[in-house]
Amino acid sequence: MNLWRPYTKAMLANGSLWFWAFAFMAFWLAVGAFVESSGVGPGRSAVVAYTTSWYAVIVLLSLSMLAVAIANSLTYGSSALAYAFRFSRLTPEGYFGSIVGGSAVMGAALSFVLLGATAGMFGGRFRLLLLPADPAGLLAVSLLGGVFFMALAVTMILLVINYLGLKSTNFTGFLPLVLSITLGNAQIYLALPSWFVYGSPFNDLASLLYQGYAGTPATVELGAASVALTWEYLVVGILVWTAVLGASSLVLLRQIRSRQLEEGRQI
Amino acid sequence: MAVLEVRGLEVRYPRASAPALRGIDLSLDRERLVVVGANGSGKTTLVRTVLGLVRPSAGWVRFDGRDVRTISGETGVSTNLAEVYRLISLPVRDLVEIVARLKGGDPAELEARLREFELGEVLGRRLFELSTGEQKIVGDLFAVSFGPRLVLLDEPFDNVDFSRRRRFVRLIRELRADLLLNTHELELIAQLDGWRLALMFEGRFLGPFAAADLDRLYLTRGTRADALAVMETSLGTFSVTRDSGDRPVKSATSLNALVESLA
């Protein structure tokens, strides 16, 4: 038994999600296109690299916002889930599959509208047609990104619900976002070693998004040389992380504790 | 084997000076029990613990012999606690559809009941947009729908208007299910023919008695030889007796007030 359809409907019809995960992110894309772009260029390849880097980081942020927002809903539904797993046909696997499936669809939708916004704004700024090289690949990476971020956010929020208490919710909710900003930008501005990029799910996703948009592999600096990242390793990296976090989520979901929302108040 | 069996149930909340439940024993097998007690006596904690939403510090709960800690897929048990229906933020119509699927029932049954209770209009609203009384009666109707075998009702009449209370009492009297109903409203118990009655005070169970005997029950300070039950409280020892005693149970606005008046 799963609730994939109602959860997907609830996400797609959620105006707040669209505002923060799309409109707010589109604002930052505008900053990238029109405010911070003065030193870019010359040449098409430099513009594509700049545009794609912005797109990859913004999609990471958008997906992490989506995941944190959805996972936080678990704090409102902890009693409902603890009850439903005992006294209904709902199983932890069915529930997890439902929210992961819903967020994968929502993540793909967000990724594509952000793609349109990126192509429109950066294309307009640089007067170039900046269409993605591999739309199908981007769709696959966005779906995978939605699943990864949901598994991460659900694991974190369930650790809070089951062990730490709801007072920690406000603080742990920032972690996926902070990690996305830090690691996404680190790949752009620092010479990260390739082993670090392969091992970091945030950088795996950013690199795959880059490759899907630009059509060329993302690179890391190695001394004076630039080394192309292998997409197969990036996919394996993100799949392993998603599997580990997904399994953790299921274990924690089976033990979910009923909590009263008032517990989450700081004062 | 009893549908619901509870033994030695004890709950201690962190930072509370006294346990919320103290050694509750309870068994339901094709019967109905009304639990009467004042606010804070432990009635809601009992329902939440029986449903596995509160972890007991001692004792156990079993449904058809299966421990509540490990049970899954038992669609025959239901409750009116609003918190268990907050699975998703969608209008009540969608929630009805979802709960029906999860319980293996037909959403039309609950939609018809809501209309019968003149609540058709709530279908387009979300749970948090309903008034307190509407939330309560909607939870009550969720609990009794989709063919439950055991229904746990926590204060089902709180904030519910008189006409819907009457209709709901009629509905649960006709329901073919075991019932445990918590209330602090003594005047409704007269309508529950054939039910058992338990009094709850400071987390302890007293009884069971016949609900029809409520008018004949008295509370007396101290231990009486003819006591039906004796309870040790923080205010002293009290006996429940039939037909004579210090104060009739029915005369009190609450069990707490009654005990305090005798202490």
Interface residues (C-beta under 8 A of the other chain):
Chain A: M1 L3 P6 Y7 K9 A10 S73 Y76 G77 S79 A80 L81 A82 Y83 A84 F85 R86 F87 S88 R89 L90 T91 R257 S258
Chain B: R48 L51 G52 L53 V54 R55 V68 I71 S72 G73 E74 T75 V77 S78 T79 L81 E83 V84 Y85 R86 L87 I88 S89 L90 D94 E97 I98 V99 R101 L102 K103 G104
